[in-house]
């Protein structure tokens, strides 16, 4: 699942990161790379908390949508991809049947995005449930 990051840097501080799709989710790091890595871990922890509390995972927005809401030029915008299969809890191996053409498209996509097949399928299922669950 992809998340927009807002990265701030003051002259006398580390990089600060907020995740606007997940209110209350933030992180920091001494370097830009460290800040993004720490944000990925913060996102996983935040989502895990939402799932434990039986809360919905908020829908994500694009950088362009957020830039319209906040045109601040001192912000560094970034996107990170988080593999929801990394969430704690026991993983359970399952056997599924997928049409070969669909599997080919899934594998090409996850390779290009640097994700795993399992992570992608979990993310896709969670997004589908989030948008279609009427309960």
Buried (B, 14 or more C-beta within 10 A) or exposed (E): BEBBBBBBBEEEEBBBBBBBBBEEBBBBBEEBEBBBBBBBEBBBBBBBEBBEEEEEBBEBBEBEEBBEEEEEEEBBBBEBBBBBBBBEEEEEEEEEEEEEEEEEEBEEEBEEEEBBBBBBBBBEEBBEEEEEEEE
